[in-house]
Amino acid sequence: MRIDATNEFVKRANEAIKNMAAQPHNPRELTHVFVPAPRGMKIGNCCGEIHLDNAHISIVKDGKARGKDGKVLFDAGENNADLYLVSGNMKD
């Protein structure tokens, strides 16, 4: 069975956004979500399917998600993955 990489990426991103939306937040708040994906997976242009206004997807070059204090929270390289940063504004 073949998995559609773009759909899987969108599903993971939207699940993370849904979890964030369940927390106290302001409408239209700028939001950042890290989404790991298997190394080399082509996600295509799927910004329009992400549940954020003005969604933007970029690869995190060093593959490390860091907290505000700079500590590494997740290292995609240790899991043979690429790490993407999805950002945009929470929808009203």
Helices and strands as residue ranges (DSSP letters): H 5-21, E 30-38, G 47-49, E 53-59, E 64-66, E 72-75, G 76-79, E 81-89
